[in-house]
């Protein structure tokens, strides 16, 4: 799984979760703390985190962290058509990137 932040005139590098499942604790420790907290501080009081409704992102661990840092989050309905548009764009981007590279091969 990968994660990235996009805002007006700014984006972060992709964060790649290399091993195992993405849990609420990993999301807090690898994304929210080192990336989102700094971006929120740079933007200021108008910063609002928008994420999808993936279960690890909705855990109490994440909610408690965001509240303790004063980071607001936009509420999304469980099946938001806007999120599906974003997910479809990520899928299209993934297919476009993978089509640019030849599949690995072994030459004997």
Jmol script that loads the backbone (N, CA, C; Angstrom):
load data "model"
ATOM      1  N   UNK A   1       0.843  -1.160   0.000  1.00  0.00           N
ATOM      2  CA  UNK A   1       0.000   0.000   0.000  1.00  0.00           C
ATOM      3  C   UNK A   1       0.897   1.235   0.000  1.00  0.00           C
ATOM      4  N   UNK A   2       0.433   2.273  -0.663  1.00  0.00           N
ATOM      5  CA  UNK A   2       1.154   3.539  -0.677  1.00  0.00           C
ATOM      6  C   UNK A   2       0.246   4.641  -0.158  1.00  0.00           C
ATOM      7  N   UNK A   3       0.844   5.728   0.287  1.00  0.00           N
ATOM      8  CA  UNK A   3       0.106   6.871   0.795  1.00  0.00           C
ATOM      9  C   UNK A   3       0.790   8.121   0.295  1.00  0.00           C
ATOM     10  N   UNK A   4       0.016   9.135  -0.051  1.00  0.00           N
ATOM     11  CA  UNK A   4       0.573  10.421  -0.455  1.00  0.00           C
ATOM     12  C   UNK A   4      -0.398  11.519  -0.067  1.00  0.00           C
ATOM     13  N   UNK A   5       0.134  12.710   0.096  1.00  0.00           N
ATOM     14  CA  UNK A   5      -0.703  13.870   0.401  1.00  0.00           C
ATOM     15  C   UNK A   5      -0.644  14.825  -0.775  1.00  0.00           C
ATOM     16  N   UNK A   6      -1.813  15.321  -1.142  1.00  0.00           N
ATOM     17  CA  UNK A   6      -1.916  16.286  -2.223  1.00  0.00           C
ATOM     18  C   UNK A   6      -2.741  17.454  -1.699  1.00  0.00           C
ATOM     19  N   UNK A   7      -2.245  18.667  -1.908  1.00  0.00           N
ATOM     20  CA  UNK A   7      -3.005  19.862  -1.552  1.00  0.00           C
ATOM     21  C   UNK A   7      -2.718  20.922  -2.601  1.00  0.00           C
ATOM     22  N   UNK A   8      -3.319  22.074  -2.456  1.00  0.00           N
ATOM     23  CA  UNK A   8      -3.133  23.127  -3.441  1.00  0.00           C
ATOM     24  C   UNK A   8      -1.666  23.522  -3.546  1.00  0.00           C
ATOM     25  N   UNK A   9      -1.083  23.253  -4.684  1.00  0.00           N
ATOM     26  CA  UNK A   9       0.287  23.641  -4.932  1.00  0.00           C
ATOM     27  C   UNK A   9       1.341  22.853  -4.172  1.00  0.00           C
ATOM     28  N   UNK A  10       0.988  21.709  -3.612  1.00  0.00           N
ATOM     29  CA  UNK A  10       1.936  20.952  -2.801  1.00  0.00           C
ATOM     30  C   UNK A  10       1.596  19.473  -2.862  1.00  0.00           C
ATOM     31  N   UNK A  11       2.610  18.651  -2.727  1.00  0.00           N
ATOM     32  CA  UNK A  11       2.395  17.212  -2.592  1.00  0.00           C
ATOM     33  C   UNK A  11       3.567  16.621  -1.835  1.00  0.00           C
ATOM     34  N   UNK A  12       3.320  15.496  -1.199  1.00  0.00           N
ATOM     35  CA  UNK A  12       4.394  14.796  -0.511  1.00  0.00           C
ATOM     36  C   UNK A  12       4.895  13.670  -1.408  1.00  0.00           C
ATOM     37  N   UNK A  13       6.026  13.120  -1.051  1.00  0.00           N
ATOM     38  CA  UNK A  13       6.487  11.911  -1.716  1.00  0.00           C
ATOM     39  C   UNK A  13       5.578  10.759  -1.311  1.00  0.00           C
ATOM     40  N   UNK A  14       5.566   9.718  -2.126  1.00  0.00           N
ATOM     41  CA  UNK A  14       4.803   8.532  -1.772  1.00  0.00           C
ATOM     42  C   UNK A  14       5.431   7.864  -0.551  1.00  0.00           C
ATOM     43  N   UNK A  15       4.590   7.457   0.381  1.00  0.00           N
ATOM     44  CA  UNK A  15       5.068   6.634   1.493  1.00  0.00           C
ATOM     45  C   UNK A  15       4.645   5.210   1.178  1.00  0.00           C
ATOM     46  N   UNK A  16       5.594   4.312   1.139  1.00  0.00           N
ATOM     47  CA  UNK A  16       5.303   2.920   0.800  1.00  0.00           C
ATOM     48  C   UNK A  16       5.358   2.080   2.066  1.00  0.00           C
ATOM     49  N   UNK A  17       4.245   1.418   2.370  1.00  0.00           N
ATOM     50  CA  UNK A  17       4.209   0.468   3.480  1.00  0.00           C
ATOM     51  C   UNK A  17       4.808  -0.823   2.950  1.00  0.00           C
ATOM     52  N   UNK A  18       6.040  -1.110   3.321  1.00  0.00           N
ATOM     53  CA  UNK A  18       6.792  -2.187   2.678  1.00  0.00           C
ATOM     54  C   UNK A  18       6.399  -3.591   3.110  1.00  0.00           C
ATOM     55  N   UNK A  19       6.153  -3.808   4.381  1.00  0.00           N
ATOM     56  CA  UNK A  19       5.886  -5.172   4.838  1.00  0.00           C
ATOM     57  C   UNK A  19       4.655  -5.206   5.715  1.00  0.00           C
ATOM     58  N   UNK A  20       3.897  -6.268   5.617  1.00  0.00           N
ATOM     59  CA  UNK A  20       2.766  -6.487   6.499  1.00  0.00           C
ATOM     60  C   UNK A  20       1.562  -5.617   6.170  1.00  0.00           C
ATOM     61  N   UNK A  21       0.571  -5.753   7.008  1.00  0.00           N
ATOM     62  CA  UNK A  21      -0.672  -5.011   6.834  1.00  0.00           C
ATOM     63  C   UNK A  21      -0.538  -3.603   7.401  1.00  0.00           C
ATOM     64  N   UNK A  22      -1.343  -2.709   6.854  1.00  0.00           N
ATOM     65  CA  UNK A  22      -1.399  -1.354   7.397  1.00  0.00           C
ATOM     66  C   UNK A  22      -2.390  -1.374   8.554  1.00  0.00           C
ATOM     67  N   UNK A  23      -1.887  -1.109   9.723  1.00  0.00           N
ATOM     68  CA  UNK A  23      -2.730  -1.038  10.919  1.00  0.00           C
ATOM     69  C   UNK A  23      -2.860   0.418  11.334  1.00  0.00           C
ATOM     70  N   UNK A  24      -3.759   0.671  12.253  1.00  0.00           N
ATOM     71  CA  UNK A  24      -3.939   2.030  12.760  1.00  0.00           C
ATOM     72  C   UNK A  24      -2.655   2.540  13.407  1.00  0.00           C
ATOM     73  N   UNK A  25      -1.953   1.670  14.120  1.00  0.00           N
ATOM     74  CA  UNK A  25      -0.711   2.072  14.785  1.00  0.00           C
ATOM     75  C   UNK A  25       0.362   2.409  13.746  1.00  0.00           C
ATOM     76  N   UNK A  26       0.495   1.579  12.717  1.00  0.00           N
ATOM     77  CA  UNK A  26       1.474   1.878  11.658  1.00  0.00           C
ATOM     78  C   UNK A  26       1.122   3.173  10.946  1.00  0.00           C
ATOM     79  N   UNK A  27      -0.154   3.386  10.661  1.00  0.00           N
ATOM     80  CA  UNK A  27      -0.599   4.610   9.991  1.00  0.00           C
ATOM     81  C   UNK A  27      -0.263   5.831  10.849  1.00  0.00           C
ATOM     82  N   UNK A  28      -0.519   5.731  12.142  1.00  0.00           N
ATOM     83  CA  UNK A  28      -0.201   6.830  13.060  1.00  0.00           C
ATOM     84  C   UNK A  28       1.302   7.083  13.095  1.00  0.00           C
ATOM     85  N   UNK A  29       2.086   6.010  13.251  1.00  0.00           N
ATOM     86  CA  UNK A  29       3.525   6.140  13.442  1.00  0.00           C
ATOM     87  C   UNK A  29       4.291   6.488  12.164  1.00  0.00           C
ATOM     88  N   UNK A  30       3.826   5.987  11.013  1.00  0.00           N
ATOM     89  CA  UNK A  30       4.569   6.168   9.771  1.00  0.00           C
ATOM     90  C   UNK A  30       4.065   7.315   8.903  1.00  0.00           C
ATOM     91  N   UNK A  31       2.795   7.697   9.089  1.00  0.00           N
ATOM     92  CA  UNK A  31       2.219   8.737   8.231  1.00  0.00           C
ATOM     93  C   UNK A  31       1.772   9.953   9.029  1.00  0.00           C
ATOM     94  N   UNK A  32       0.900   9.745   9.986  1.00  0.00           N
ATOM     95  CA  UNK A  32       0.342  10.886  10.702  1.00  0.00           C
ATOM     96  C   UNK A  32       1.400  11.684  11.454  1.00  0.00           C
ATOM     97  N   UNK A  33       2.252  10.988  12.195  1.00  0.00           N
ATOM     98  CA  UNK A  33       3.265  11.692  12.982  1.00  0.00           C
ATOM     99  C   UNK A  33       4.304  12.411  12.139  1.00  0.00           C
ATOM    100  N   UNK A  34       5.035  11.687  11.301  1.00  0.00           N
ATOM    101  CA  UNK A  34       6.124  12.334  10.576  1.00  0.00           C
ATOM    102  C   UNK A  34       5.707  13.163   9.362  1.00  0.00           C
ATOM    103  N   UNK A  35       4.527  12.914   8.788  1.00  0.00           N
ATOM    104  CA  UNK A  35       4.160  13.617   7.555  1.00  0.00           C
ATOM    105  C   UNK A  35       2.990  14.577   7.773  1.00  0.00           C
ATOM    106  N   UNK A  36       1.845  14.037   8.174  1.00  0.00           N
ATOM    107  CA  UNK A  36       0.638  14.858   8.279  1.00  0.00           C
ATOM    108  C   UNK A  36       0.780  15.947   9.336  1.00  0.00           C
ATOM    109  N   UNK A  37       1.354  15.617  10.469  1.00  0.00           N
ATOM    110  CA  UNK A  37       1.499  16.610  11.545  1.00  0.00           C
ATOM    111  C   UNK A  37       2.313  17.809  11.076  1.00  0.00           C
ATOM    112  N   UNK A  38       3.390  17.552  10.323  1.00  0.00           N
ATOM    113  CA  UNK A  38       4.218  18.640   9.818  1.00  0.00           C
ATOM    114  C   UNK A  38       3.490  19.477   8.773  1.00  0.00           C
ATOM    115  N   UNK A  39       2.745  18.809   7.895  1.00  0.00           N
ATOM    116  CA  UNK A  39       1.981  19.546   6.880  1.00  0.00           C
ATOM    117  C   UNK A  39       0.893  20.384   7.532  1.00  0.00           C
ATOM    118  N   UNK A  40       0.237  19.821   8.536  1.00  0.00           N
ATOM    119  CA  UNK A  40      -0.819  20.557   9.244  1.00  0.00           C
ATOM    120  C   UNK A  40      -0.240  21.799   9.915  1.00  0.00           C
ATOM    121  N   UNK A  41       0.929  21.655  10.495  1.00  0.00           N
ATOM    122  CA  UNK A  41       1.574  22.799  11.145  1.00  0.00           C
ATOM    123  C   UNK A  41       1.940  23.870  10.121  1.00  0.00           C
ATOM    124  N   UNK A  42       2.386  23.456   8.941  1.00  0.00           N
ATOM    125  CA  UNK A  42       2.773  24.410   7.902  1.00  0.00           C
ATOM    126  C   UNK A  42       1.561  25.154   7.343  1.00  0.00           C
ATOM    127  N   UNK A  43       0.440  24.450   7.179  1.00  0.00           N
ATOM    128  CA  UNK A  43      -0.761  25.067   6.616  1.00  0.00           C
ATOM    129  C   UNK A  43      -1.449  25.946   7.656  1.00  0.00           C
ATOM    130  N   UNK A  44      -1.511  25.454   8.869  1.00  0.00           N
ATOM    131  CA  UNK A  44      -2.153  26.234   9.926  1.00  0.00           C
ATOM    132  C   UNK A  44      -3.550  25.743  10.250  1.00  0.00           C
ATOM    133  N   UNK A  45      -4.358  26.642  10.811  1.00  0.00           N
ATOM    134  CA  UNK A  45      -5.675  26.264  11.313  1.00  0.00           C
ATOM    135  C   UNK A  45      -6.650  25.812  10.234  1.00  0.00           C
ATOM    136  N   UNK A  46      -6.388  26.146   8.984  1.00  0.00           N
ATOM    137  CA  UNK A  46      -7.306  25.761   7.911  1.00  0.00           C
ATOM    138  C   UNK A  46      -7.061  24.347   7.398  1.00  0.00           C
ATOM    139  N   UNK A  47      -6.039  23.660   7.913  1.00  0.00           N
ATOM    140  CA  UNK A  47      -5.718  22.312   7.451  1.00  0.00           C
ATOM    141  C   UNK A  47      -6.834  21.346   7.817  1.00  0.00           C
ATOM    142  N   UNK A  48      -7.265  20.552   6.840  1.00  0.00           N
ATOM    143  CA  UNK A  48      -8.265  19.505   7.058  1.00  0.00           C
ATOM    144  C   UNK A  48      -7.764  18.247   6.361  1.00  0.00           C
ATOM    145  N   UNK A  49      -7.698  17.153   7.099  1.00  0.00           N
ATOM    146  CA  UNK A  49      -7.277  15.874   6.544  1.00  0.00           C
ATOM    147  C   UNK A  49      -8.474  15.213   5.877  1.00  0.00           C
ATOM    148  N   UNK A  50      -8.276  14.778   4.644  1.00  0.00           N
ATOM    149  CA  UNK A  50      -9.312  14.038   3.914  1.00  0.00           C
ATOM    150  C   UNK A  50      -8.718  12.678   3.592  1.00  0.00           C
ATOM    151  N   UNK A  51      -9.357  11.622   4.069  1.00  0.00           N
ATOM    152  CA  UNK A  51      -8.893  10.274   3.776  1.00  0.00           C
ATOM    153  C   UNK A  51     -10.082   9.409   3.420  1.00  0.00           C
ATOM    154  N   UNK A  52      -9.800   8.202   2.976  1.00  0.00           N
ATOM    155  CA  UNK A  52     -10.905   7.299   2.662  1.00  0.00           C
ATOM    156  C   UNK A  52     -11.367   6.603   3.941  1.00  0.00           C
ATOM    157  N   UNK A  53     -12.301   5.733   3.812  1.00  0.00           N
ATOM    158  CA  UNK A  53     -12.870   5.064   4.982  1.00  0.00           C
ATOM    159  C   UNK A  53     -12.261   3.699   5.239  1.00  0.00           C
ATOM    160  N   UNK A  54     -10.992   3.525   4.904  1.00  0.00           N
ATOM    161  CA  UNK A  54     -10.327   2.260   5.200  1.00  0.00           C
ATOM    162  C   UNK A  54     -10.341   2.042   6.714  1.00  0.00           C
ATOM    163  N   UNK A  55     -10.581   0.824   7.131  1.00  0.00           N
ATOM    164  CA  UNK A  55     -10.735   0.538   8.563  1.00  0.00           C
ATOM    165  C   UNK A  55      -9.565   1.004   9.431  1.00  0.00           C
ATOM    166  N   UNK A  56      -8.309   0.789   9.040  1.00  0.00           N
ATOM    167  CA  UNK A  56      -7.227   1.249   9.914  1.00  0.00           C
ATOM    168  C   UNK A  56      -7.231   2.766  10.118  1.00  0.00           C
ATOM    169  N   UNK A  57      -7.720   3.508   9.135  1.00  0.00           N
ATOM    170  CA  UNK A  57      -7.728   4.960   9.217  1.00  0.00           C
ATOM    171  C   UNK A  57      -8.859   5.481  10.089  1.00  0.00           C
ATOM    172  N   UNK A  58      -9.799   4.625  10.435  1.00  0.00           N
ATOM    173  CA  UNK A  58     -10.957   5.017  11.243  1.00  0.00           C
ATOM    174  C   UNK A  58     -10.886   4.485  12.666  1.00  0.00           C
ATOM    175  N   UNK A  59      -9.784   3.914  13.047  1.00  0.00           N
ATOM    176  CA  UNK A  59      -9.623   3.332  14.373  1.00  0.00           C
ATOM    177  C   UNK A  59      -9.519   4.426  15.437  1.00  0.00           C
ATOM    178  N   UNK A  60      -9.858   4.071  16.671  1.00  0.00           N
ATOM    179  CA  UNK A  60      -9.772   5.020  17.788  1.00  0.00           C
ATOM    180  C   UNK A  60      -8.355   5.541  17.994  1.00  0.00           C
ATOM    181  N   UNK A  61      -7.357   4.717  17.697  1.00  0.00           N
ATOM    182  CA  UNK A  61      -5.959   5.141  17.824  1.00  0.00           C
ATOM    183  C   UNK A  61      -5.712   6.368  16.941  1.00  0.00           C
ATOM    184  N   UNK A  62      -6.209   6.316  15.719  1.00  0.00           N
ATOM    185  CA  UNK A  62      -6.040   7.420  14.776  1.00  0.00           C
ATOM    186  C   UNK A  62      -6.856   8.624  15.228  1.00  0.00           C
ATOM    187  N   UNK A  63      -8.111   8.391  15.598  1.00  0.00           N
ATOM    188  CA  UNK A  63      -8.966   9.486  16.058  1.00  0.00           C
ATOM    189  C   UNK A  63      -8.356  10.205  17.256  1.00  0.00           C
ATOM    190  N   UNK A  64      -7.858   9.437  18.206  1.00  0.00           N
ATOM    191  CA  UNK A  64      -7.247  10.034  19.409  1.00  0.00           C
ATOM    192  C   UNK A  64      -6.011  10.849  19.048  1.00  0.00           C
ATOM    193  N   UNK A  65      -5.196  10.338  18.131  1.00  0.00           N
ATOM    194  CA  UNK A  65      -3.991  11.061  17.736  1.00  0.00           C
ATOM    195  C   UNK A  65      -4.355  12.382  17.055  1.00  0.00           C
ATOM    196  N   UNK A  66      -5.279  12.328  16.099  1.00  0.00           N
ATOM    197  CA  UNK A  66      -5.672  13.541  15.390  1.00  0.00           C
ATOM    198  C   UNK A  66      -6.243  14.579  16.354  1.00  0.00           C
ATOM    199  N   UNK A  67      -7.049  14.121  17.295  1.00  0.00           N
ATOM    200  CA  UNK A  67      -7.621  15.038  18.283  1.00  0.00           C
ATOM    201  C   UNK A  67      -6.528  15.645  19.158  1.00  0.00           C
ATOM    202  N   UNK A  68      -5.575  14.835  19.594  1.00  0.00           N
ATOM    203  CA  UNK A  68      -4.507  15.343  20.458  1.00  0.00           C
ATOM    204  C   UNK A  68      -3.619  16.357  19.738  1.00  0.00           C
ATOM    205  N   UNK A  69      -3.500  16.222  18.414  1.00  0.00           N
ATOM    206  CA  UNK A  69      -2.687  17.152  17.625  1.00  0.00           C
ATOM    207  C   UNK A  69      -3.497  18.331  17.091  1.00  0.00           C
ATOM    208  N   UNK A  70      -4.804  18.322  17.307  1.00  0.00           N
ATOM    209  CA  UNK A  70      -5.656  19.409  16.817  1.00  0.00           C
ATOM    210  C   UNK A  70      -5.833  19.401  15.309  1.00  0.00           C
ATOM    211  N   UNK A  71      -5.763  18.224  14.702  1.00  0.00           N
ATOM    212  CA  UNK A  71      -5.907  18.088  13.256  1.00  0.00           C
ATOM    213  C   UNK A  71      -7.351  17.725  12.937  1.00  0.00           C
ATOM    214  N   UNK A  72      -7.995  18.569  12.135  1.00  0.00           N
ATOM    215  CA  UNK A  72      -9.373  18.307  11.730  1.00  0.00           C
ATOM    216  C   UNK A  72      -9.433  17.311  10.597  1.00  0.00           C
ATOM    217  N   UNK A  73     -10.538  16.589  10.555  1.00  0.00           N
ATOM    218  CA  UNK A  73     -10.729  15.581   9.507  1.00  0.00           C
ATOM    219  C   UNK A  73     -12.101  15.790   8.882  1.00  0.00           C
ATOM    220  N   UNK A  74     -12.141  15.724   7.555  1.00  0.00           N
ATOM    221  CA  UNK A  74     -13.415  15.838   6.861  1.00  0.00           C
ATOM    222  C   UNK A  74     -14.152  14.514   6.961  1.00  0.00           C
ATOM    223  N   UNK A  75     -15.407  14.574   7.305  1.00  0.00           N
ATOM    224  CA  UNK A  75     -16.228  13.362   7.401  1.00  0.00           C
ATOM    225  C   UNK A  75     -16.687  12.947   6.006  1.00  0.00           C
ATOM    226  N   UNK A  76     -16.479  11.687   5.689  1.00  0.00           N
ATOM    227  CA  UNK A  76     -16.925  11.130   4.411  1.00  0.00           C
ATOM    228  C   UNK A  76     -17.970  10.055   4.681  1.00  0.00           C
ATOM    229  N   UNK A  77     -18.993   9.990   3.854  1.00  0.00           N
ATOM    230  CA  UNK A  77     -19.902   8.851   3.969  1.00  0.00           C
ATOM    231  C   UNK A  77     -19.172   7.575   3.565  1.00  0.00           C
ATOM    232  N   UNK A  78     -19.682   6.459   4.033  1.00  0.00           N
ATOM    233  CA  UNK A  78     -19.005   5.182   3.805  1.00  0.00           C
ATOM    234  C   UNK A  78     -18.782   4.875   2.329  1.00  0.00           C
ATOM    235  N   UNK A  79     -19.700   5.252   1.474  1.00  0.00           N
ATOM    236  CA  UNK A  79     -19.566   4.965   0.046  1.00  0.00           C
ATOM    237  C   UNK A  79     -19.651   6.255  -0.749  1.00  0.00           C
ATOM    238  N   UNK A  80     -18.692   7.118  -0.553  1.00  0.00           N
ATOM    239  CA  UNK A  80     -18.671   8.417  -1.215  1.00  0.00           C
ATOM    240  C   UNK A  80     -18.309   8.272  -2.687  1.00  0.00           C
ATOM    241  N   UNK A  81     -19.138   8.819  -3.593  1.00  0.00           N
ATOM    242  CA  UNK A  81     -18.793   8.739  -5.013  1.00  0.00           C
ATOM    243  C   UNK A  81     -17.516   9.505  -5.340  1.00  0.00           C
ATOM    244  N   UNK A  82     -17.178  10.518  -4.559  1.00  0.00           N
ATOM    245  CA  UNK A  82     -15.955  11.272  -4.812  1.00  0.00           C
ATOM    246  C   UNK A  82     -14.739  10.398  -4.536  1.00  0.00           C
ATOM    247  N   UNK A  83     -14.772   9.652  -3.448  1.00  0.00           N
ATOM    248  CA  UNK A  83     -13.652   8.760  -3.140  1.00  0.00           C
ATOM    249  C   UNK A  83     -13.494   7.724  -4.243  1.00  0.00           C
ATOM    250  N   UNK A  84     -14.609   7.211  -4.764  1.00  0.00           N
ATOM    251  CA  UNK A  84     -14.498   6.226  -5.828  1.00  0.00           C
ATOM    252  C   UNK A  84     -13.836   6.827  -7.065  1.00  0.00           C
ATOM    253  N   UNK A  85     -14.091   8.108  -7.347  1.00  0.00           N
ATOM    254  CA  UNK A  85     -13.415   8.764  -8.460  1.00  0.00           C
ATOM    255  C   UNK A  85     -11.913   8.817  -8.216  1.00  0.00           C
ATOM    256  N   UNK A  86     -11.519   9.139  -6.991  1.00  0.00           N
ATOM    257  CA  UNK A  86     -10.103   9.195  -6.658  1.00  0.00           C
ATOM    258  C   UNK A  86      -9.481   7.807  -6.781  1.00  0.00           C
ATOM    259  N   UNK A  87     -10.171   6.793  -6.238  1.00  0.00           N
ATOM    260  CA  UNK A  87      -9.648   5.425  -6.317  1.00  0.00           C
ATOM    261  C   UNK A  87      -9.489   4.991  -7.769  1.00  0.00           C
ATOM    262  N   UNK A  88     -10.446   5.381  -8.625  1.00  0.00           N
ATOM    263  CA  UNK A  88     -10.335   5.028 -10.040  1.00  0.00           C
ATOM    264  C   UNK A  88      -9.142   5.714 -10.685  1.00  0.00           C
ATOM    265  N   UNK A  89      -8.842   6.926 -10.270  1.00  0.00           N
ATOM    266  CA  UNK A  89      -7.669   7.639 -10.801  1.00  0.00           C
ATOM    267  C   UNK A  89      -6.382   6.938 -10.380  1.00  0.00           C
ATOM    268  N   UNK A  90      -6.317   6.494  -9.119  1.00  0.00           N
ATOM    269  CA  UNK A  90      -5.132   5.760  -8.660  1.00  0.00           C
ATOM    270  C   UNK A  90      -4.976   4.475  -9.470  1.00  0.00           C
ATOM    271  N   UNK A  91      -6.097   3.795  -9.742  1.00  0.00           N
ATOM    272  CA  UNK A  91      -6.042   2.569 -10.522  1.00  0.00           C
ATOM    273  C   UNK A  91      -5.534   2.862 -11.929  1.00  0.00           C
ATOM    274  N   UNK A  92      -6.048   3.921 -12.547  1.00  0.00           N
ATOM    275  CA  UNK A  92      -5.612   4.287 -13.893  1.00  0.00           C
ATOM    276  C   UNK A  92      -4.135   4.666 -13.895  1.00  0.00           C
ATOM    277  N   UNK A  93      -3.690   5.378 -12.871  1.00  0.00           N
ATOM    278  CA  UNK A  93      -2.285   5.746 -12.769  1.00  0.00           C
ATOM    279  C   UNK A  93      -1.408   4.499 -12.640  1.00  0.00           C
ATOM    280  N   UNK A  94      -1.833   3.563 -11.806  1.00  0.00           N
ATOM    281  CA  UNK A  94      -1.076   2.319 -11.637  1.00  0.00           C
ATOM    282  C   UNK A  94      -0.960   1.535 -12.933  1.00  0.00           C
ATOM    283  N   UNK A  95      -2.061   1.451 -13.679  1.00  0.00           N
ATOM    284  CA  UNK A  95      -2.017   0.736 -14.957  1.00  0.00           C
ATOM    285  C   UNK A  95      -1.112   1.448 -15.960  1.00  0.00           C
ATOM    286  N   UNK A  96      -1.161   2.777 -15.974  1.00  0.00           N
ATOM    287  CA  UNK A  96      -0.319   3.544 -16.899  1.00  0.00           C
ATOM    288  C   UNK A  96       1.161   3.365 -16.575  1.00  0.00           C
ATOM    289  N   UNK A  97       1.499   3.393 -15.302  1.00  0.00           N
ATOM    290  CA  UNK A  97       2.892   3.222 -14.898  1.00  0.00           C
ATOM    291  C   UNK A  97       3.373   1.820 -15.222  1.00  0.00           C
ATOM    292  N   UNK A  98       2.557   0.816 -14.902  1.00  0.00           N
ATOM    293  CA  UNK A  98       3.001  -0.566 -15.142  1.00  0.00           C
ATOM    294  C   UNK A  98       3.107  -0.883 -16.625  1.00  0.00           C
ATOM    295  N   UNK A  99       2.364  -0.189 -17.461  1.00  0.00           N
ATOM    296  CA  UNK A  99       2.450  -0.454 -18.900  1.00  0.00           C
ATOM    297  C   UNK A  99       3.722   0.122 -19.517  1.00  0.00           C
ATOM    298  N   UNK A 100       4.391   0.998 -18.796  1.00  0.00           N
ATOM    299  CA  UNK A 100       5.614   1.617 -19.311  1.00  0.00           C
ATOM    300  C   UNK A 100       6.837   0.725 -19.135  1.00  0.00           C
ATOM    301  N   UNK A 101       6.715  -0.282 -18.316  1.00  0.00           N
ATOM    302  CA  UNK A 101       7.856  -1.143 -18.031  1.00  0.00           C
ATOM    303  C   UNK A 101       7.577  -2.555 -18.512  1.00  0.00           C
ATOM    304  N   UNK A 102       8.618  -3.176 -19.048  1.00  0.00           N
ATOM    305  CA  UNK A 102       8.481  -4.564 -19.469  1.00  0.00           C
ATOM    306  C   UNK A 102       8.435  -5.466 -18.245  1.00  0.00           C
ATOM    307  N   UNK A 103       7.712  -6.564 -18.331  1.00  0.00           N
ATOM    308  CA  UNK A 103       7.722  -7.498 -17.201  1.00  0.00           C
ATOM    309  C   UNK A 103       9.109  -8.076 -17.023  1.00  0.00           C
ATOM    310  N   UNK A 104       9.482  -8.407 -15.784  1.00  0.00           N
ATOM    311  CA  UNK A 104      10.810  -8.978 -15.556  1.00  0.00           C
ATOM    312  C   UNK A 104      10.983 -10.291 -16.316  1.00  0.00           C
ATOM    313  N   UNK A 105      12.181 -10.502 -16.790  1.00  0.00           N
ATOM    314  CA  UNK A 105      12.469 -11.719 -17.538  1.00  0.00           C
ATOM    315  C   UNK A 105      13.868 -12.206 -17.197  1.00  0.00           C
ATOM    316  N   UNK A 106      14.069 -13.484 -17.341  1.00  0.00           N
ATOM    317  CA  UNK A 106      15.377 -14.078 -17.124  1.00  0.00           C
ATOM    318  C   UNK A 106      15.929 -14.515 -18.478  1.00  0.00           C
ATOM    319  N   UNK A 107      17.136 -14.067 -18.764  1.00  0.00           N
ATOM    320  CA  UNK A 107      17.772 -14.458 -20.012  1.00  0.00           C
ATOM    321  C   UNK A 107      18.815 -15.521 -19.705  1.00  0.00           C
ATOM    322  N   UNK A 108      18.676 -16.640 -20.371  1.00  0.00           N
ATOM    323  CA  UNK A 108      19.630 -17.744 -20.138  1.00  0.00           C
ATOM    324  C   UNK A 108      20.502 -17.918 -21.347  1.00  0.00           C
TER     325      UNK A 108
END
end "model"
wireframe off; spacefill off
backbone 0.3
color backbone group
